[in-house]
Amino acid sequence: FWHPSYDDYPVVGISWKQARAFCNWRTKFRNDFLHNNKIADEQAFRLPTEGEWEYAARGGQELVKYPWGGPYAMNSSGCYLANFKAMRGNVTADGGFYTLKVTEYSPNGYNLYNMGGNVSEWTSTAFDAASYYYISDISPNSEYNAFEDDDETLKRKVVRGGSWKDISYYMQVSTRDYEYQDTAKSYVGFRTVQSFMGRDLKDY
């Protein structure tokens, strides 16, 4: 997918480790530019935590099923609201066979595209099916960068949002899944975030 025709499509085929490496490169590239222009450094680019991803996916709404609100994956006119595997496994019913341009469907309340469907997204959070039972509500995150010789279960990372090959259940803002940190899939991509510095939102 290196061809310019895919410039407006989500990045796929990137492992969790490669996504983290991109964040490091992007941070250095940005801060080198700022330094050369005598501007203060910014916070590092990074993968979102699972909690941050879900907060962004909700788009400022509470108790919603999907990033667009819900409770259905199609509107009243019968048009699908995301790129996913509709009905009983029909991957072309929504107009796409694989990924689609990121602006193909409307953004959520935070103006973020594809928080549900198109491609699943890596988070920085380590996956454990029982983590909701022991992680603090104050800082609900657990991270672990597994080594090559670690057990396979330690290499699982949370992916969110569902993809073109998933049913609508995986697009729900509360649904979590996982992939292994050293694997690259045609249905998993990523987006980067920066920690907010605490300035006035009107500055942006």
Secondary structure, 3 states (H helix, E strand, C coil): CCCHHHCCCCCCCCCHHHHHHHHHHHHHHHHHHHHHCCCCCCCCEECCCHHHHHHHHHCCCCCCCECCECCCCECCCCCECCCCCECCCECCCCCCCCCCCCCCCCCCCCCCCCCCCCCEEEEEEECCCCHHHHCCCCCCCCCCCCCCCCCHHHHEEEEECCCCCCCHHHHCCCCCEEEECCCCCCCEECCCEECCCCCCHHHC
